[in-house]
């Protein structure tokens, strides 16, 4: 990923983010909160980035959707959906997070415990950071930064990417039946290394249950099994 960085003179959190994004935080406490992850998600004290992550996921979604809507005016809903799923995937979030060197800044339970920093935590932190920028500024400014970070990934997509979930959705649309339903059955393991079980159901026709280190991973595994069955 090649993005021109802004010179960093001081080396603190705010200047680190400014160096990579060109955004200067007004509320540094909000920035620090976005970089604070708790291994104990049941803690009643909201002193970590969970809420920021929740909103950041939605903010990122609308910005990326608008980005590809403008970039690919001749593509239909299905093609845009494929691009969108790839661009907001954990894989891309982790790639951009590592470019920003967020893994060096993340605080786990208010300390730097790098052994607990998984790819899921890194991806979640980027969503929280996007939310922090949004709350610290506005949608237009956040859109500018997301565009700066995501356009290299958008430009790599010469053709819409293919994935089992998209293929399964297209099959359902072609058959004019209800779209696949994904239900989280369980979550096991510690918060820094969870295992999710997801059940995929297509009406009363097909179903499959898969596990993954994230909900998205489990969904893709289940969809892949069903797609393979349909191709037999």
N, C-alpha and C positions, 0 to 999 in steps of 0.2 A: 504494500500500500504506500503510495507516494503522495504525501500532502505536505505542503510547505509549512514549517513550524514557525511560530513567533518566538523571538528570543526570550529566554527566561533569565532574569537577573538575580532573583532572591532565593529560589529553590523551595519555597513553602508550598502547601497544597494548592492554594489559589493560583500561584504563578505556574505551577506544574500544569494545571488544567488550561491556563491561558496560553502557555507555550504550544500546546497541541491543538487547541480549538479556537484560540483568539477571543475567548470569552472571559471576562473579568468579573468574578462574583462580587456582588454587593454584600450579601449575607453569607459570610464564610462559615457560620454555624450550620447553615443549610447544606453547604458543600460537605462539611465534616460528617453530618448525619447521613448523607447519601453514601458515604464510604464506610459506614459502620454496620457490620452484619452481626446478628446474634445467633449463636448456636441453639439457644433456648427460646424457640418461637412462642412458647406458652407464657413467657414473662409478661406480667401485666403492665410493666413500665414500657411505654412506647418510646424507646431510646435507640432504635435501630432503623434501618432503611426499608422495612417491609411496606409501609404505606406509600413511600415514594416509589418503590418498585411497582406497586399496583397501578398507580396513576401513570408512571413513566411508560409502562407497557402500552397503555391506551394512547398516550401522546405520540409515541414512536409509531404506532400503527397508523394513525391518521396521516402523519407526515409522510411516511413511506408510501402509503396508498396514493396520496396526492402526487408524490414524486413520479411514480411509475405511470399513473394516469396521464400525466402531462408528457412524459417521455415517450410513451408508446400509444399514440392516439388511434392507431389502426387495429389494436388488439382487443379481443373480446374478453368477457368476464373471466372465463376459464383460464385464458393465457395470463391475464393480470394476476389471478389468484395464485398461479404457480410461481410467478416472480415474487409476489408478496411473501408467500410461505418461506421461500428460500432466504429472502432478505431480512426477515425478522427471526430466523432460526437461531438456535443456540450457537451453531457453528460460526455464523457471521458475527453474532454479538461477541463471541469470544475473540475472534480475529481482530475486531475493532478495539475491544477492550485491551488486548495485548499491545496493539499499536499505541494506545494511550498510556500503557504501562500502569493500568489500574491495579494490577496484582501487587504492585509495590506499595500501594496506598491504602488498601483495604484493611480496616480494623475489625478483628474478630473479638467480640466481647471486650472491646476497648483495649486490645493489645494486638501486636503484629504477630499472629500465629500462622505463618505461611504454610505449615503442614496441613491446615484445615481448608485452605483456599482451593476449592475445586472449580472446574469449568462452569458449573451451574452457578456458583456464588459469583464468579467473575461476570457472567452474563447478566445476572440479576442486578449487580452493582452498576452496570452500564445503564440499565433501565432506570435505576434510582437516580443516577447522575443526570440523565436527560430530564427527569421530572424536576430535579433541583434547579436546573437551568430554566425550565419553564416557569416555575414558581418565583424564581429570582428575577425573571425578565418578562417575556410574553411569548405567544405562539410564533410570531414572525421571527424573533431572534433564535428561538429553538429550532425552527425550520431551517434557518441559515446554517446552523451548526450541524444538524443532522444531514443536510444536503452535502455539506463539505466532507463529512465522514463517510457517508453511504454512496455517493456518486461513483467512486472507483469500483464498488461492488456492482452497482447498477450497470456500469459500462462493460463489466465482464460478462454480463448476460446477453450474449448475441441472440440466443434463442431462449424462449421460456424454459426453465428447468422442469424436469419431470420427477415426480415422486409418487409413491404408492397411494397416498391420500388423495392426490389430485386425480390419478387414474380411476380410483374407486368412485370419486364424486362424479366424474364424467360418465362412468358406466351407469350410475344411478340416474343421472339426468337423461341419458340416452334411453333408458328403460322407463322413464317417467314414474319413478318410484321415490319414496322418501330418501333423503340424503342419509349417509351413515351417521350413527350416533355413537359417541365415545363417552364411556362412563368410567370414572376412577373408582375402582373397587376397594383398593387399599393403598396405604403408604406405610412402609416399614423402614427400619434402620434409623440412624442418627440424622439430624437435619443437614449436616455437612456431607452426608453420603447416603441419600435416601434411595429407596427402591419402590417404584410405583407399579401397580397392577391395573391395567385398563382393559375394559371389555368393549369390543366393537360389535355393534349390532346393525343389521340392515333389515328392518321390519322383522318378520318372522322367517326370513329366508336364509340368512347367513349370520354367523357370529363367531368370534374368536377372542381369546383372552391372552394378552402378552404382558411381559414385564420390561421395565427400563429404568435407567437412572434419572429420567425426567418423564413427565407426562407425554411430552412430544415424542420422545424416543419410543415409548411403549405404544403410542398410537400408530406411529409409522411401522413398527414391527407387526402389529396386528393387521394393518392395511395391506402390508406386503404379502402376508399369508393368504388373505382373502383374494387378492389380485392373482396370485399364483394358482389358486383353486379355480378361479374363473378362466384362466388360460389353459387349464388341463384339457 
